[in-house]
Amino acid sequence: MSASFRWALIDIETTGLHITHDKITEIAVIILTEKGVEATWHSLINPECSIPEQIIKLTGIDNNLVQNAPTFTLIAEELILLLQGCILVAHNARFDYSFLKNAFKECNITFQIPVLCSIKLLKNFYPAFKSYKLSAIAQAFCFAKEVIHRAQDDVNLLRKVIEHLFQEFSLIEVLRKAKKIYQQSSIPSTLVTDCSTFPDTPGVYIFYGNEKTLPLYIGKSISLRQRILSHFQADHAHAKEFVLSQQVKYIEVIPTAGELSALLLESALIKERMPLYNRRLRKKKSLVTIKATEMDGYITLTALRTTIDDEFERVPNNLFGAFRSINAAKKIMLYWVKEFGLCAKLCNLELTKHACFSYQLKKCQGACIKAEPSEVYNHRVKEALGQYKRETWPYKGSIAIKEQDEGNKLTQYLVFDQWHYLGSVDTEAELANLKISKKHLIDTFDDYKILVAFLKSKRDQLNILELSDT
């Protein structure tokens, strides 16, 4: 292996931690080769926004200091020329790389460069260290660190750390381990779990921080390894992915026999474990819905928030749809007013004792003042509500959907009746002995939606067994 290398040691300061909203305020670069320091570069950057007070206290960089500094656009070409042919080296490198990539993107410049995280490199040579913060490393190596959170000081300290590695270990060994790391550069430096152990099979994955009992995020995929790694590969573009990659320390995977079993397990675990960064499938104490009631023979609609039990069979049959907010439900009804000719007053979108405004414009046929027969109007209301009506169960009784995955050698029979998920068994023998009891028909609205969508899109691909209920 050649002992030649060209590393761009870099450190940046920013207005905050949000990769898509916050901006760079300072950049320092040292070009290091096998011959030593080849070049240094430094600039304050005008972020074109106000620097928060807490960041000023942390870095010492205030608005006056950057007022006359160049914007990133003005230094972008010079910086990218400096970094050409280099491997970017930084402490917690995904942070620096993500901010740089987004800053270059705003200048319409594609920034693609191998990335080496010095934290990962140090972990290879000093696995027993309790902390890999730059200040802790400086103390362990007896280096002086006078200024905190300034780019020039930090990048100079990083250079001393790298040079210390070259002195204590062979250059070839350091370069060999570095190459292995930057070839997998998207993997977070905080991650303890070995990513090479993840299977490319269906299942559910759970991200943890320092506490394995408190999940950060729960997800599912038909290809666990590919999906997990995609979180880290996209972290420079999405704030949520970036925060996750900065916090995740442990990852647990639970293989399943197929996609449907993964979807159902994900839904159940999110409701049970309440992870910090999942919202969509969390257990809900209330439901925004559209309630249909009859008044003087006319069906009236109301968007409301109602308390629910989470058991789908307990949701009254005069409630239609599940929405994120009252406004979202009202938007649907406004669409119905235009598309189906419903009355805005009878949809509780207008509060008036007289005819609705649309009637005056001759766009409403007068249900609000009983000028239109109720049976004619109600027919249109039912037509509009049809898309949110509970689907008819398409089988005579209960069914089992067989899922099988050769990769993890799992087989599962997922049992359903009237859209309710009853659980799973592993063999046909267990399936034959399964007693279907109506008292067990309890499940969530999310599971109902999962199964409806799955049967509509993939029924032809499924192995469905109709069961005799005895």
C-alpha positions in Angstrom: 0.0 0.0 0.0 1.3 3.5 -0.9 2.2 5.8 2.0 1.2 8.9 0.0 -2.0 10.7 1.0 -3.7 14.1 0.7 -6.0 14.9 3.6 -8.0 18.2 4.0 -8.4 18.6 7.8 -11.4 20.9 8.3 -13.4 22.5 11.0 -16.4 24.7 10.7 -18.5 26.9 13.0 -22.2 27.5 12.4 -25.2 29.5 13.6 -26.7 26.3 15.0 -27.2 22.5 14.5 -30.0 22.5 11.9 -28.4 21.5 8.6 -31.0 23.0 6.3 -31.7 26.2 8.2 -28.5 27.2 10.0 -25.5 28.6 8.1 -21.6 28.4 8.3 -19.8 31.3 10.1 -16.2 30.1 10.0 -14.1 27.6 8.0 -10.5 26.5 8.7 -8.6 24.0 6.5 -5.2 22.3 6.7 -4.0 20.3 3.7 -1.9 17.5 5.2 0.2 15.1 3.1 2.9 12.5 3.8 5.4 15.4 3.5 3.6 17.5 6.2 1.4 20.6 6.0 1.1 21.6 2.4 -1.4 24.5 2.8 -3.6 26.3 5.3 -6.8 28.3 4.7 -9.1 30.2 6.9 -12.1 32.5 6.6 -14.9 33.9 8.6 -18.2 33.6 6.7 -21.1 36.1 6.6 -24.1 33.8 7.2 -26.5 36.5 6.0 -28.6 35.9 9.1 -28.5 36.7 12.7 -26.3 34.6 15.0 -28.3 33.3 18.1 -27.0 34.5 21.5 -26.3 31.0 22.7 -24.1 30.4 19.7 -22.2 33.7 20.3 -21.5 32.6 23.9 -20.3 29.2 22.6 -18.0 30.3 19.8 -17.3 34.0 20.4 -18.4 34.7 16.8 -20.9 37.5 16.9 -22.7 39.5 14.2 -20.2 42.3 14.2 -17.3 39.9 13.6 -18.9 38.5 10.4 -20.5 41.7 9.1 -17.7 42.4 6.6 -16.8 38.8 6.0 -17.4 37.2 2.6 -20.5 35.1 2.0 -20.1 31.4 1.3 -20.9 32.1 -2.4 -17.8 34.4 -2.7 -15.4 31.8 -1.3 -17.1 28.6 -2.8 -14.9 28.3 -5.9 -11.7 29.0 -4.0 -12.6 26.4 -1.4 -13.6 23.6 -3.8 -10.4 24.1 -5.7 -8.4 23.7 -2.4 -10.3 20.5 -1.6 -9.9 18.8 -5.0 -8.2 15.4 -4.8 -8.4 15.4 -1.0 -10.1 13.2 1.6 -12.0 15.4 3.9 -11.1 14.7 7.6 -13.0 16.2 10.5 -14.0 15.4 14.1 -17.6 14.2 13.8 -17.2 14.5 10.0 -20.9 14.1 9.0 -21.6 17.5 10.7 -19.0 19.4 8.7 -19.6 17.5 5.5 -23.4 18.0 5.7 -23.1 21.7 6.2 -20.6 22.1 3.4 -22.6 20.0 1.0 -25.7 22.0 1.6 -23.7 25.3 1.3 -22.2 24.3 -2.0 -25.7 23.1 -3.2 -27.0 26.6 -2.6 -24.2 27.8 -5.0 -25.3 25.2 -7.6 -22.0 23.3 -7.0 -22.0 19.5 -6.6 -19.8 18.6 -3.7 -18.8 15.0 -3.5 -15.6 13.9 -1.6 -14.5 10.9 0.4 -15.0 11.6 4.1 -13.0 10.4 7.1 -14.2 10.9 10.6 -11.3 11.3 13.1 -13.6 9.9 15.9 -13.9 6.6 14.1 -10.2 6.6 13.4 -9.3 7.1 17.0 -11.8 4.4 18.1 -9.8 1.9 16.0 -6.5 2.7 17.8 -7.8 3.7 21.3 -11.0 1.6 21.9 -10.8 2.0 25.7 -11.1 5.8 25.7 -14.2 7.0 27.6 -14.7 10.1 25.5 -13.7 11.0 22.0 -14.5 14.7 22.3 -11.6 16.8 20.9 -11.0 18.4 24.3 -10.8 14.9 25.9 -8.4 13.7 23.3 -6.2 16.8 23.8 -6.1 16.0 27.5 -5.2 12.4 26.9 -2.4 13.3 24.6 -1.3 16.2 26.8 -2.0 18.8 24.1 -2.8 22.4 25.1 -6.2 23.7 24.0 -6.6 27.4 24.6 -9.6 28.5 22.6 -12.9 26.6 22.6 -15.1 26.3 19.5 -13.1 28.3 17.0 -12.3 26.7 13.7 -8.6 27.5 13.4 -7.8 26.3 16.9 -9.8 23.1 16.5 -8.3 22.2 13.1 -4.8 22.8 14.5 -5.6 20.5 17.4 -6.9 17.9 14.9 -3.6 18.1 13.0 -1.7 17.4 16.2 -3.9 14.4 16.9 -3.4 13.0 13.4 0.4 13.5 13.6 0.4 11.8 17.0 -1.3 8.7 15.3 1.4 8.7 12.6 4.1 8.8 15.3 2.7 6.2 17.6 1.6 3.7 14.9 2.9 3.0 11.4 1.8 5.4 8.7 0.7 2.4 6.5 -1.5 1.0 9.4 -3.2 4.4 9.9 -3.8 4.8 6.2 -5.1 1.3 5.9 -7.7 1.7 8.7 -8.5 5.2 7.4 -9.3 3.8 4.0 -11.7 1.2 5.4 -13.5 4.0 7.4 -13.9 6.5 4.6 -15.2 3.8 2.3 -18.1 3.5 4.8 -18.1 7.2 5.7 -21.9 7.6 6.0 -22.1 5.4 9.1 -22.3 7.6 12.3 -19.3 7.8 14.5 -21.5 7.3 17.6 -22.8 4.0 16.4 -21.7 1.0 18.5 -23.7 -1.7 16.6 -21.9 -3.3 13.7 -23.8 -2.5 10.5 -22.3 -5.5 8.7 -24.5 -7.8 10.8 -27.8 -6.3 9.4 -29.6 -8.8 7.1 -31.0 -7.8 3.7 -34.4 -9.3 4.6 -37.8 -8.0 5.7 -38.2 -6.8 9.3 -38.4 -4.0 11.8 -35.5 -1.9 13.1 -35.2 0.2 16.3 -32.8 3.1 16.8 -31.6 3.7 20.4 -29.5 6.5 21.9 -27.6 6.0 25.1 -30.5 4.2 26.7 -31.5 0.9 25.0 -34.9 1.0 26.8 -35.9 4.3 25.2 -36.1 4.1 21.3 -35.4 7.1 19.2 -37.1 5.7 16.0 -38.8 2.5 14.8 -39.0 1.7 11.1 -39.6 -1.2 8.8 -38.4 -2.4 5.4 -38.3 -5.4 3.0 -34.5 -4.9 3.1 -33.3 -4.0 6.6 -29.7 -3.3 5.8 -30.4 -1.1 2.8 -33.1 0.9 4.6 -31.0 1.4 7.8 -28.0 2.7 5.8 -30.2 5.0 3.7 -31.0 7.0 6.9 -27.3 7.8 7.2 -26.7 8.4 3.5 -29.5 11.0 3.4 -28.6 12.8 6.6 -27.0 15.8 4.9 -30.3 16.6 3.1 -32.9 16.0 5.8 -32.8 17.6 9.3 -34.6 14.6 10.9 -32.2 12.1 9.4 -29.2 14.3 10.5 -30.5 14.5 14.1 -31.0 10.7 14.2 -27.6 10.0 12.8 -26.0 12.2 15.5 -27.9 10.5 18.3 -28.1 6.8 17.4 -25.8 4.5 19.3 -27.5 1.1 19.1 -29.7 -0.5 16.5 -31.9 -3.6 17.1 -33.3 -5.6 14.1 -36.3 -7.9 14.3 -36.6 -10.0 11.1 -40.0 -10.9 9.8 -41.3 -13.3 7.2 -42.5 -10.6 4.9 -43.6 -7.0 4.3 -47.1 -7.2 5.8 -45.8 -8.8 9.1 -43.2 -6.0 9.2 -45.9 -3.3 8.7 -48.0 -4.7 11.5 -45.1 -5.2 13.9 -43.9 -1.7 13.3 -47.4 -0.3 14.0 -47.7 -2.3 17.3 -44.2 -1.4 18.5 -44.6 2.3 17.8 -47.8 2.4 19.9 -46.2 0.3 22.7 -42.7 2.0 22.8 -43.6 5.6 21.8 -40.3 6.5 20.1 -39.2 10.1 20.1 -39.1 10.6 16.3 -42.2 8.6 15.2 -45.5 10.4 15.0 -47.6 8.8 12.2 -48.4 5.5 13.9 -48.3 6.6 17.5 -51.1 5.6 19.9 -53.7 8.3 19.7 -56.1 9.4 22.5 -58.3 11.4 20.1 -59.3 11.3 16.5 -60.1 14.2 14.1 -63.0 12.9 12.0 -66.1 13.9 10.2 -69.4 13.2 12.0 -72.6 12.6 10.1 -75.9 13.3 11.8 -79.5 13.8 10.6 -81.3 17.0 11.3 -84.8 17.6 9.9 -84.2 14.8 7.4 -81.0 16.3 6.0 -77.5 14.8 6.7 -75.3 17.4 8.3 -71.5 17.0 8.6 -69.2 18.3 11.3 -65.4 18.2 11.6 -64.6 17.3 15.2 -62.0 15.8 17.6 -63.4 12.9 19.5 -61.9 10.6 22.1 -61.5 7.0 21.0 -60.5 3.8 22.6 -58.0 2.7 19.9 -60.2 -0.4 19.4 -61.4 -0.1 15.9 -64.7 -1.8 16.6 -65.6 0.9 19.1 -65.4 3.8 16.6 -69.0 4.7 15.9 -70.2 4.0 12.4 -71.3 7.6 11.9 -67.7 8.8 12.0 -65.9 9.0 8.6 -62.2 9.3 8.0 -59.2 10.1 10.2 -57.4 13.4 9.7 -54.4 15.2 11.0 -56.3 18.3 12.0 -59.7 20.0 12.0 -58.5 22.2 9.1 -57.6 19.1 7.1 -61.1 17.6 7.6 -62.7 21.0 6.6 -60.6 21.1 3.4 -62.1 17.7 2.4 -65.6 19.1 3.0 -64.8 22.2 1.0 -63.8 19.9 -1.8 -67.2 18.1 -1.4 -69.0 21.4 -1.6 -67.5 22.1 -5.0 -67.4 18.5 -6.4 -70.7 17.0 -5.1 -72.7 20.2 -4.6 -73.0 19.9 -0.9 -74.2 22.8 1.2 -71.5 24.7 3.1 -74.0 25.5 5.9 -75.0 21.8 6.4 -71.2 21.0 6.4 -70.9 23.5 9.3 -68.4 25.5 7.2 -70.7 28.6 7.3 -72.5 29.7 10.5 -75.7 31.5 9.4 -79.4 31.4 10.3 -80.3 32.0 6.6 -79.4 30.4 3.3 -75.7 29.8 2.6 -73.6 32.2 0.5 -73.4 29.6 -2.3 -77.2 29.6 -2.6 -77.1 33.3 -3.3 -74.6 32.6 -6.1 -76.9 29.8 -7.4 -74.2 27.2 -6.6 -76.2 25.5 -3.8 -79.5 23.9 -4.6 -81.1 25.0 -1.3 -80.8 22.2 1.1 -80.0 24.8 3.8 -83.5 26.3 3.4 -85.2 23.0 2.6 -85.6 24.0 -1.1 -84.0 20.8 -2.3 -85.6 17.4 -1.3 -83.7 15.8 1.5 -83.5 12.4 -0.2 -81.8 14.0 -3.3 -79.3 16.0 -1.2 -78.6 13.0 1.1 -77.8 10.8 -1.9 -75.0 13.2 -2.8 -73.7 13.3 0.8 -73.5 9.5 0.9 -71.7 9.5 -2.4 -69.1 11.9 -1.0 -68.7 9.9 2.2 -68.3 6.7 0.3 -64.6 7.0 0.0 -64.3 7.1 3.8 -66.8 4.3 4.5 -65.4 1.2 6.1 -64.6 -1.4 3.4 -66.7 -4.6 3.1 -64.8 -7.7 4.2 -64.3 -9.6 1.0 -64.3 -13.1 2.5 -66.8 -15.5 4.1 -64.9 -15.8 7.3 -61.4 -15.5 8.7 -58.3 -15.8 6.5 -54.6 -16.4 7.0 -52.0 -14.7 4.8 -48.9 -16.8 4.5 -45.5 -15.0 4.3 -42.2 -16.7 3.8 -38.7 -15.4 3.5 -35.8 -17.7 2.4 -33.2 -15.2 3.6 -34.1 -15.4 7.3 -35.8 -18.8 7.0 -39.0 -17.5 8.6 -42.6 -18.5 7.8 -45.6 -16.7 9.4 -49.4 -17.1 8.9 -51.1 -13.8 9.7 -54.7 -14.3 10.7 -57.5 -11.8 10.1 -61.2 -11.6 10.4 -63.4 -8.6 9.4 -60.2 -6.5 9.0 -59.1 -7.3 12.5 -55.6 -8.7 13.0 -55.8 -11.7 15.4 -52.1 -12.5 15.5 -49.8 -15.0 13.8 -48.6 -18.6 14.0 -45.6 -20.3 12.4 -47.0 -23.5 11.0 -50.1 -24.9 9.2 -50.5 -27.3 12.1 -50.8 -24.4 14.5 -53.2 -22.8 12.1 -55.4 -25.8 12.0 -55.7 -25.8 15.8 -56.4 -22.0 16.0 -59.7 -21.2 17.5 -61.2 -18.0 16.0 -63.1 -16.1 18.8 -65.1 -13.0 18.1 -64.1 -11.6 21.5 -60.6 -11.3 20.2 -61.6 -9.0 17.3 -59.8 -6.0 18.8 -57.4 -3.9 16.8 -56.4 -0.5 15.8 -57.6 1.7 13.0 -54.0 1.8 11.7 -54.0 -2.0 11.2 -57.2 -1.8 9.4 -55.7 0.8 6.9 -52.6 -1.3 6.5 -54.5 -4.4 5.6 -57.0 -2.6 3.3 -54.1 -1.0 1.4 -52.1 -4.2 1.2 -55.0 -6.3 -0.1 -55.9 -3.6 -2.7 -52.3 -3.4 -4.1 -50.9 -6.8 -3.6 -53.8 -9.3 -3.4 -52.6 -11.2 -6.6 -49.2 -11.7 -5.0 -50.4 -13.0 -1.7 -50.8 -16.6 -0.5 -54.3 -16.3 1.2 -55.9 -19.3 3.0 -59.6 -19.0 3.9 -60.2 -20.6 7.3 -63.3 -22.4 8.5 -64.5 -20.7 11.8 -65.3 -23.5 14.2 
